[in-house]
């Protein structure tokens, strides 16, 4: 075999590399500018960057001060794809980081084909069949439909492990035992979780081949295999043991087994990204895995041609095929998971083999049963090679072997090809280069704070090279979130990461960060809606140090004249920095919200009062409201929001009015400044019109003085009616109100079904709402048990502690009985 490999190796390498280029096109044409799509690609690039940085600094990469600043993060539990990283490190000096990552990606695919060829050629003794089987292993759809997981895709050591394990069974040589142990250890260094399926595959192979011929010689060599594996994996295992004793983590992540298992029909459904059939198959996969989101694209498609070859291989090879058939069946059972899923429907009453091993910790460490499909590629490739070998042996003289090989190869490509490979630009904002060039030492706070969405922040860190306050790790050790959780401002961001916190003392919060060495805040605009970005920019009330289409950056030590300006100075060194954009169209008797951000250019040593005045067209006051401003003790550079409310007279005529603010001496009421206009409001008798998204049914109503209902949409599915309502807060709220929706019988008014929750499924409490913003709130109502018929839908808002409902008025201002507004008079439940 050595002489064969010496003669054929270069051509095999070129052929498989060319195949890798083809099935990942257009990656090669963007080698230095793009990465395979998916945030995990960004994470794995960071893994290489941090490993290099750590080694250059003379330390191991198992602790990093660059994540979860200022405490840093243990990376012992993190999945480092060491083989991938070592290849990247070797290529990077010659090609640059991005190109090296992509070349490593292509080389790993190439090695998958090569090592599968080596194993299968030894098994079937036919290099033609082995070559095509290597193509199946390389281009396996489950592999190519998740290109952001190089540590899952790089399974080329497993064929070598089974190659030497097979030799142990057949020849009982100690050399083969050593190599089998070395290859199994190499699998662990590719990703430690890969040891689970590799171990299962090895156990299945031994059970189906070794039992009839087992001897003490086999036992000695297998013990040697285990010893070699254990010795080679000892360093990371000792690190893991020490870390577990001092700082344990949850190694088993719950909750994904029921969504990340395989739909039976997916095995015969081409990938959703198939180059010809994607318009047909993508919706099918979305139906298979409606509960998966973006991960519905992972395709375990085996292929009809491959299945035919597998059938021939099993039929014509009998006992020889048995170990690989048993291995394939085992992996399929594991991939099907704890419940049977067929065409998107789960059948919980069907007993599944996965549940027999569900409580065995090593199995559950793989987290997602679907991942077993990656390893199904090897027994399928072996069985397909056996079938192809028989087919080539049965050819007629008029049908040359090259025609059979060409035809089968072409059909395989047509079935498997998923080009174009989705890519993402490997570029970041030029601001990160500015940060890297700054000689000062400081950390960066990225918003949203959520660590589970921080992979793009880590990729940007490879450019700006500053510590950040969050980060992604495969497993978080205890205490990783301590700094975030012990700072109330950051904790609020962590809990409601899309929404600015409730704290009004923005300047004080910034100064606390600055004192801890956090110099820059970056709001990632591409992770928010336009309205949410506007809320953050308004809340921070600062002039950005940088802004482009993706980010807006702020300093944590703001200075008057540099990071903010006073739009109106009402007292020496004290003035209004920003005026909140509230509701500027109201009805008589409603309350007008006025949000003012105060800033200082010098320390303030006295308190004030603020008077808001509603002025008519003639300049005469029509309403006034006085509220204290506790400014004593504010330092220079302070920023503080204060929220005011001015009640409009109930008999106010329609028209346009101005609102002014003036500082007063709190004890005497003496005016200390000139009035400054802070708002203009339109008053009209009927409910004000607000632009709504297309398809929304307008139904104006107000709940108390705080909330305006603008409209709704309704969508009925099999067992659920989803009512999406559109709210507009009229002023700041001090209560986190709850919303109830009743599906009621029109004859009796009694609810047949209902929902009761805080807005956006508890994710957007009303105390975080900004006056004037448009808020969509999708409310699901379970209607499975509801008999078919005609119903009505009513909605209300109430205080969660007292149960008191807010008074509801319709568009004409008429009070609605019982605080329950009829949203939809009639809806048919089928």
N, C-alpha and C positions, 0 to 999 in steps of 0.2 A: 504494500500500500504506500510505503514511503516513496518508492520510485515513481509510482503513479502520481502522487501528490506533487513531487518535484517537477514532473513534466507538465502537469495540468494546473498547478496552483495559480500562476499569474493569470491565465485565461479565465479560470473560475472567478478569481477576484474581480477582474475587469467586468465579467458578465454580470455578477451580482451587484457590483457597484453601479453599473449602467442601469440595472433594474431598479436599484434604490433611487437613482436620479429620476427615472421615469415615474415611479409611483409617488414621488414627493414633489413633482413639478408643480409650481415654478420655483421651488426653494433654491435650486442651484443658480438661477438667474438673479436671485436677490441675496446672495451668500453673505454679503457684508452689511446689508441694510435691514434685513428682516429676520424674525424668528418664527418658528411654528406658532400658530395661534394658541391662545389660552394662557391664563395667568400663571399656571404652573411652569411654563417655559421661563417666565421672568424669575420665578423662585429658583429654578435649577441653575439659571445663569448666576444668580446671587450666591448660590452654594459654592460655585467654582470661584467667584470673586473673593468671598470671605475665606475660603480655604487657602487661596494664594496669599491673601493679606496676612492671615494668621501665621502661615509658614514663614513668610518674609520677616515677620516680627519675632520669630523664634518661639512660637507657642503652638499648641494643638488647637484645632478649630472647634473643640468641644465646649468652649465658652466664648461668647461674643459680647463685648461692651457696646456694640453698634445697634443692638435691638433692646427694646424696653429700658431705654435710658431713664434714670441714672443707674439702675441696679444691674443692667445687663441680663443676659439669658443663658442658661445652660442649654447646650445643643446636643447633649448625650442622647436624648430621646428622638432627635431629628433624623430624618431619612436622608443621609448623604449617599448619593450614588457614586461611590468612590471610583469605580472603574471609569465611569463617564467623566468624572472630574479629572482623573489622571490623564486621560486622553486629551481633554481640553487644555490642561496645563502644558502638555507636550506640544500641541499645535499653536497655542496662543502667541508665542514669541514670533512666529513666522507669518501668521495670517491676521492677527488681531482677534479680540475676544469674540465678536459676533460670528465671524466666519469660522473660527475654531469650534464654536458651539455647534454650528450647522454641519461642519465636516464630521464632527464626532457623532452627530445624529445619523448622518449617512453611513459612516463606517460601522456603527453598531447594527444598522440594518444589513449591511453587507456581511458582517460576521454572522448574523443570524442565518443567512443563506448558506454561508460556507460551513458552519459547524453542523447544520442540519444535513448538508450534503455528506460530510465525513461520516456521521453516524449512519445515515440511511444507506450509503454505498456499502458500508460494512455489512449491513443487514440483508440487502437485496442483491448485492453483487452486480448491479447494473448501473453504470454511471449515468446513462440517459434518464432512467427513472429517478435516480437520486438527484440529478440536477433539477428536474421539474419539481420534485418534492421540496427541494430547497427554495424554489420560487414560491411555493405555497406557504412555507414557513415565513419567508421574508415578507411577503405581501398580504399576510393574514389580515382580513378586514378589521378585526378587533384591535390589532396593532396599529394600523394606519388611521383609524378613526379617533385616536387619542394621542396625537403627536406631541402634546405638552407633557407627557409622562415618560421621559426617557428612562427613568428607573424601572418602569414597567415594560417598556418596549425592548429593553436590552436583555433579552433572555438567551443570548447565544451560548452561555456557559452550561445551560441545562442539557442540551444535546451531548456535550462533551462529558458531563457527569454520567449520563445514561450510557454513553459509549463505553466508558471504563467500567461502569457497574456491570454491563453486559459481559465484558471480558472477565470480570471477577467470577461471574456465574459459570462461564464456559471454561475458563482456564485456571482460575484460582491462584493467579500470580500476585505476589505481594506488591510488585510494581504498579499493577493496575489498581490495587486497593489504595495505594498512596495517591495515584492520580485522581481516582474517584473522589477521595476526601478533599484533595486540593481544588477540584472543580466545584464541589459542593460549597466549600468555603468561598470560592470566587463568586458563586451565586449570592451568598450572603453579603459580600462587599458591593455587589451591584445594588441590592436593596435587601435589608435583613428580612423583610416580610416574604421575599421570594423563596426563602427556605421552607416555608409552609407548603406551597404547591410542589416544590421540587422534592421535598421529603415524602409527600403523598405519592408522587409519581414513582419515586424510587421504591417505596414500600409496595405499591401495586405491582411493579415489575418483579420484585423479588418474590412476592407471594405467588405469582402466576408462573414463574420460571424456575425458582430455586427449590420449592418444597419437594418436588419429586426426586431431586438429586442432592439434597442437602447433606453436607458432611462437615466434620470438624475443620477441615481445611478451609471450607467456605467461611465458617464462623471466625477463624483466626484472621482471615483477610478482611472480613467485614468489620471486625473489631478494630483492625488497623485503620480502615477507612474512617470510622467514627473518631478514632483518636487523632488522626491527621486533621480532620475537620475541626474538632474541638480545640486543638492547639493553635491552628491558624486563626480561629475566631476568638481566641482567649482575650486578646487586648480589648476589643470593644465590649466583650461580655463582662470583663472585670470593671470597666468604666461604668457600664450599665448597672451592675450590681451595687457599686459604691454610690452612684447617684440615687438609686432606688432607696438605699438605706438612709441617705441624708435628705433627699428631696424627692419623694415619690410623685408619680404622675399617673393619670388614668390611661393605661395602655390600651384598654378596650373601649372604643368609642361606640356608644349605643345609638340606635335609631336609624341606621342606614340599611339594615338587612332587608326590611320590607319594601324598600323602594329600589334598592340596587341589586335586585336579582334579575334573572333572565326570563324574558317572555319566550315561550316555546316556539312561537311562529317566527321569532327573529332569526332562528337558525336557518330558515329558508327564505328570508326576505333580504334582498340586496341592501347595502348601506344607504342611509338617507343622503349621503354625499356622493352616491354613484354618479359617474361622469355622464351617463345617459339617462338613468331612471330617477334622478334625485327629485324631480317634480312629483313623481308618483310615490316614491318610498319615504321621503322626509315626513309627510303628514302621517304615514303609517307608523313610523317610529315615535312620533309625538303622541299618537294614540296608544301605542304599546306602553309608553313610559310617561304618562301625563303628570306623574308625581316627581319626575326627575329634573325638570328644567333643562338646562343646557347639556346635561349629561345623558340626555335621551339619544344622542348621536352615536354612542358606543355600540358598534354592530358586531354581534357574534356570528355573522353570516358564514356558513361553511362553503356554500357554493354547490350548484347542482352538478357540475362536472366533477368536482372533488368528491361529492357524495357518491356518484356513480363509480368512480375509481375506488373509493373506500369499500363499497359493496362488492366490487370484483375482488379486492384484496382479501376481504374476510371470507368470501365464498371459495376462492381458489387456494388459500393458504392455511386454512384450518388452525391447527395448534400453534403454528408459527405466528399467526396474527393475534392469537388469544391475549397475550400480555398487553398489546397495544389497544385492542378492543376494550379490554377491562379497564385500562387506564383512561380511555376516552369516556366510557360510561361513568366512571367515578367522577371525573372532572365535570361532566354535564350535570350529574346529580348535585354536585356542590354548587355549580353556577346557578341552578334553578332556585336555590335558596330555600327559605323556610316555608313559603307558600307557593302553590302552583299558580303561575300567571300565564294566561292564554288570551291573546288579542287584547291586552290591557286589563282584563278582568282577573281578579285574584280569587282562587277557590280554596278557602281556608280549611275546608273539611277534608281535603285530600292529604293523607300522610306523606311527608317528604323526607327522604333520607338525610337531608341537611340537618333536620332537627335532632337526629340521633347523635350528632356530634356538636350540636349548637353550644353546649355548655363546656366544651373542651377549649380552654383558653387559646392554645396555639392556632386553632382554626379561626377563631373569632378575631384574632389580631389582624387578619387580612381585611377586615371591616366590611368589604363589599363582596358578596357572593359572585357577582357578575365578573369579577376579576379572574376567576378560574378559567374563563374563556380564553384568556391570553395563552394559557398553557395547553389548552386543548389542541392548539396548532400542531404540536409535535406528534402525538399519536395519530392524528388525522393525516399528517404528512407521511408518516411511515406507512400507514395502511394504503394511502393513495399510491405510494411508490410500488407497493406490492401488487396493486391492481394494474398499474401501468406496465410493470414488468411482464405480467401475464398477457396483457393486451399486445405488447410488442412481440411477444413470443408466438402469438396467434395470427400475425399479419400474413396477408397473401402477397405473392411476388409483385403483383401490380400496385400494391400500396406500400411504398417504401417506409422504413422506420422514420425517416426525416419528415415525411408527410404526417404521420401519426403524432410525432412530437410537436411539429409546428402547429398542427390543428389543435391539439390539447393545450399547448402553451397559449395560443391565441384566444381560445375560449376562456382559459383561466384569467387572462388579462381583462377580457371583456367583462367577466363576472366580478373581478376584484377591484378594478381601477376606480379610484375615488378622487382623481385630480379634478380641479386644481386643489392642492393642499392649502387650507386656509392659513394665511400668514398675518403677522402684525408687524408694524414698523418698529424697529429697535431704536427709536429716537425718543428723546425727552426734551423738556423745555430748556432753552438756553440759560434760564435762571440757575439751573443746577451747576453749570460751568462757573457762573459767578460765585456761587457758594463755595465751590472747590477752590477758587482762586483767593478767597478771603483768608487771611492769615490768622484770624481770631479762632478760638476754640469755642464752639457752641453746638447745641443739639437742635433738632428740627421737630416741631409738632405738626403732624399731618392730620388734616380734617377731611373726611370722617375719621374718627379715632379708631373705629372697629378693627382690632388686630386681624380678624379673619378675612378682611378685604385689603390687607396691606402688602400683597405681593408686588403691585406696581410701585409702592413706596420703596421697597427693597431694591427693585431694579434701578430706580432713580438714585438710590444710595450708592450704587456702583460708580456713579458719576460724581455726585457732590461729596461723598465720603464723610458725611456727618452722622453722628448717632441719631436715632429716631426713637420715639416713645412707644412704638408698637412694633409688631413683626409677626411673621408666620413661622410656626414650628409644627412638626408632625405631632408632637405631644408637648403640652405645656406643663412644666414642673410647678409644684405648689408655690404660691407666692409670686408668680410671674407678673400678675396684674396689680401688685401691691401699690406701686406709685400711682397708677391711674385710679385705683379705687380709694386711695387715701386723700386725694385732692378732689373736693366736692365739685369743682368746675369740670375737671376731666371726667369724673365719674358720671356727671350728667351727660356729657358728650358720649360716653361709652354706652349709656343706657338708651339714649335717643340720638343716635349718631347722625341722623339727617337734619336735626333741628338744633338751633342755638339754645344754650342753657337758659334756665330761669334767672340766674344771677344777673343783677343789674349793674354791679360794680366791675365793669369790664377792665378799667385801668388797674384796679387792685389785683384782679386775677392775672393780668399780664405781668405785673410786677413780681408776683410770686413765681411765675415761670422763669422770668429773667434772673431772679435770685438763684434759681436752681440750674442756671447755665443753658436754658432753652432760649435761643436768640431769635428764632424765626418761626412763624406760623404759616403753613401753606394750605390753603383751601383748594381742593381739587374740583374744579368746576365740572369736569366730565363725569363726576360721580354723583352729581346732583341735578335736579331739574332746574330750569332757569329761575323759577320762583324761589326755590330753596337757596340758590346762590345769592339772589337778591336779599333774602332774609339774613344770610350770614354777613354779607357786606354791610347791610344796615346795622346789624347788631354790633359788629366790631367797630364801626364808626371811625375807621382810620383811612388815611390815604395809603394805598398799597405801595410797597417798595418795588413791586414788579407785578405785571399782569399780562397774560396773553390768553389765547383761546382755551387753554387747558387748566391753568392755575392762576391764583391770585395770592400774593405773599405779603405778610405784614411783619413789622418789627414788634418785639415784646417790650421794648423800652421806648414808648412813643414820646415825642417832643413836639410842643406847640411850634408851628411854623415849618416843621419838617415832616411829621407823620399825621398831623391833623391841623385844621384851621378853625377859628371861631367865626361862624357865619354871622354871629351877632354877639358883641361883648357887652354884657349887661352890668358888670362890675369889674373893677381892675383885676385882670388875670382870670376872670370867670365869664363864661359865655356858652352859647348854644353851638354845639358842633354839628349836630344832625337833627333833622325833624323827620319822624317816622311817617311813612306813607300809609295813612289810614283810609277809612271810608269817608269820601267827600260828598256823598249824596244820602240824605236822610229825610225822614218824615218828622213833622212836628211832634214834640214830646220825647223823641229818642235822645240817647246820650251820644255825644260826640267824643271820640277818643283822640287824644293828642299825646304823642310820644316824643319826648325831648331828650337828646343826649347832651349832657353838660360836660364841658372840658375845662381844664385849668392850665394856665401858663406859669403859675406861681402858687405857693401854699396859701390856703384859705383858712382864716381863723374865726369866721363867724357864720351863723345860720341865717337863712333868708326865708321869705315866703314868696310863692309864685302866684300871681293872679292872672287867670284867663278871663278874657272878656269877649263876648259876642257882640259885634258891631253891625248895625244896619247900613244901608246904602248912604244914609245921611251922617254916618259916623257916630251916632248915639248908641250907648250901651243898651243891650237887650237882655243879657244874662251874664252873670259873673260867678267865678269859682276860685277860691283861695286854697292853696295846699302848701304845706311846709316843705322847705328844701334844706335838709340837714347837711350843710356843706362844710361845717367846721371840722378841721382836721384833714381835709383833702390836701394831698401833696401835689406838687407841680407834675403835670403830665397825667393827672387823673382823668378818667372817663367814667361817667355814671349816667345810666338811663333812669328817667323818672317818667311815670305814666300818669296821665291826667284824664279826667272825664268831666265834660261840661254838658249839663242837661239843657236841651232846647226847650223853650217855652211851648206848652201844648197848643197855644193859639197863634203860633208863629206863621206869618203869611209865606206863601211860596216865594222864592227868590234866592239870590246869592248873597252870602254873608261872609264877613271876615272875622278871624279870631286872632287876638293879640295876647302877648305874654309880657309881664312886667315884674321886676323884682321889687319886693317890699320889705320893710323892716317889720319882723314878725310881731313885735310887741305893740308898736304904734300904728302900723299900717301905712307908714310914710313910704312913698314911692322912691326907690333908689336908682331907677333907670327909666329910660324912655321906652314906651311900648314898642314891641317888635311883632310883626305879623308872623304867625306860625301855622296858620291853616286857612283855607277857604272852603266853604261848604255850601252845597246846593240843597235847598229845602223844597220839597214838593209834596203834595197831598197824597198821591198814590205811591205805591212801592217803586223804588228806583230800578230801572232796567240795568242789567249787568250782562256783558257778553259771556255766553256759555258755549262749550264745545258743541259741535254739530251732533244732532241726534238727541240732545238733552231736552226733556219736556220741562218747561218753566212752570213752577208753582210757588210764587212768592209767599213767604210767611216769616214771622219773627218769633223767636223764643226768648222771652224776657227782654232785657236791654242788650243782651250780649251777642246773640247769634241770629243770623239771617239765613233762612233756607231759600235756595234759588231754583233748584230743579232736581230731576232724577232721570235715571234710565233703569230699565228692568229687563233681566234676561233669565229665562227659565231653562234649566237643564233637567236631566232625568230625575234627580232627587233633591234639587236645590233651586231656589229662586234667589237670584242675586239682585238686590236693589242698590244701586249706586246713587247716593245723594250728594249734592253739591252745596257746601256751606260757605258762608262768609262771616267771619267774626266782626262784630261792630266795635268791640273794645277789648282790652286786656281782661282776662278772667282770673279770679282767685280760687276757683273751684274746678277740679277735674270732673266735669259732668259726664254722665253716662247717657247713651242713646238706646231707646227701645223701639223695636219695629214689630208690629202685630200684623199677622195675616189672620183676618177675622171673618166670621160669618156675618154677612150684611143683615140677616134677619134678627140675630140676637146680639151682635156686637162682641161676642165672646171669641177670644183668640183661638184659632186652630193650630197655629204655630207662631213662634216668635224668636227674636234675637235680642240680646241685652248685653252691651259691651261699650267700652270706651272707643272713640273713633279710631279707625284704621287698625282694628283688632288690637287695641290697647297700645299701639305704637305711637300715637300722636295725641297725648292728653290736651284738653282744651286750655290748660294754663300755659301751653307753649304756642298757642295760636297767635298769629300776627294780625292786627286789625286790617281789614281790607283784602287779605289774600283769599284766593279761591281754593277750597279744600274739597277734594273728592274722597268719598268714604264708601267703599264697597262693603255691603252688609249681606252676608249669606244667610238664608233662611232654609232650614232643613224641612223639606215638604214630602219626604218619602212616605211617612205614615198618613198624610193628609188625603182624605177622599177627593176624587175628582169633583170639580164644581166651580162655581163663581164665588170669589172672595174679594174682600177689600184689603188695602194695606194702609195702616196708620203708623204715625211716627211721633215720638215725644222725646223730651230731654229732661233729666231729673238729677237732683243732688244725690250722690251715692251714699252719703251718711244718713240724711234725713228722709230720703225718698220723695221729697217735695218736687213736683213737676214745675218746670218753668211755664209761665203764662204764655200761651200761643195766640198770636194775632194773625189773621189772614192778610192778603194784600191790601184790603180796604181798611185795615186797622181794627176789624171786629174780633173780639175775644172768642176763641174756640173753646167749647165746653170740655172740661176734664183734662185739659192740657194734652190732648191727643189729636193731632192734625191728620185729616184724611189725605194721604199722599196719592193713592191710586184708588178711585172709587170701585173699579171692577177689574179683576184679573182672573183669567181662566186657568185653573190648575188641571192639567191633563193626567 
